[in-house]
Amino acid sequence: MDEKVRIVFLGGVGEVTKNMFVYEYWRDGKIADSIIVECGIGFSETGDEIIMPDVSYLLDKQDTLRATVLTHGHEDHTSGLSTLLSQIRIPVYGTRLTVALAEGKLADHGIQAELHPVKHKQILNFGAFQVRFVHVTHSIPDATNLIIKTPLGVLFHASDFKFDWSPVDGWPTEVGKIALAGESGILCLLSDCVRSERSGYTLSEETIEDHLELQVKKAHGKVIFTTMSSNISRIQQAVNVASAFNRKILFLGRSMRQNVEAAQHLGYLHFPKKSIVHSKSVKKIPSNKLFIIAAGSQAQEDSALSRIADNAHKDISLAPHDMVIFSADPIPGYERQVHKLVNKMTKLGADVVYSDINDELHVSGHGASQDLMLMMGLTRPKYIVPIGGESRQVRQYFLLAEKMGYSDDTLFAPEEKDAIEFTRDGKARIVKEVA
Ligand SMILES: [Zn+2]
């Protein structure tokens, strides 16, 4: 029997976003089973355009597609589902929060999908593939990596992760599970590499709350806090600080309210109901008793924050000495538009705190060099493919791998639409432009 396993990179290589990978099991010259891992959107280089995934490669292979598996709820891993599911019927699997966030976004597009929330211990069988979830820490709760067992060996899909030993939700990465998988033998590791240029370990989320508290202590007017609306743990920290200062909380922006509602409903976000206020009643609350958690940290057009900065929000206006806190770094490409937003708010008299003047109000959800080396050390794969990073980050990742004894012929840097192919004899090679 002629067999091979292929991973086709429809996205998520050579760039940070638009993650989409197709795992294929080939028997006697044709695909027998395949699964899709992630289905995310990308952003254009200037940051003003959203790029949907190109799923044309999959259209004539629908009879082989068994499932789409999501690792976590970030947009660059899930928001392409509306494009995929409007063309292909396929069940979607992910942890509870991941599926709930995806469900909300699909409902916005009027798409009914077959969504399966999965418990971490569940083992899923999709034809030749067996998929197990590993809980990891990232900047969103309920994030996972995947152990994908195939007839030719085990593939470890380490999408976004860091090793945070004191995460906000108290649930650290399942290192034991990763190490056990490593002990049993891993053919190939696909690993997040976006922070490979940074030395050391990425800081714990825990460091944020104290710094946020110090900042809010200085506020005389209202506080507007903004982060990515999927960053549920950061939102939890903001809620904690607002409560510590007896400030009423207003969630602002559609994506923010939608995510907060889903996370709170599933028990991933906790706050006393009585401390929440709505836009309409906000005028009755003194400024120094108000804490707004707003969407729009990337200065997205038409976001709550952009409207406030344009003095065009119907309920909220900025007054001198209101404080605006950015707890997010601009996505590459969005820097200019974020700076423009900061300028507008500064002109309105607000005290704006952002990463260039205070870098202690945000930490990355991605592992730095030592996190990445720890993942390599635990999984000890035969081959490695860095994913979710640009060429320079892939290069730095390879230098880390070389330090750990990996040689050139075990490290692969496929480009979008390429595949990596594994054969029975244990060999691996890149196949150019299959998609
Ligand atoms: Zn992510």
Residues whose N, C-alpha, C, O or C-beta is under 5 A from the ligand:
A	BS01	ZN	H74 D160
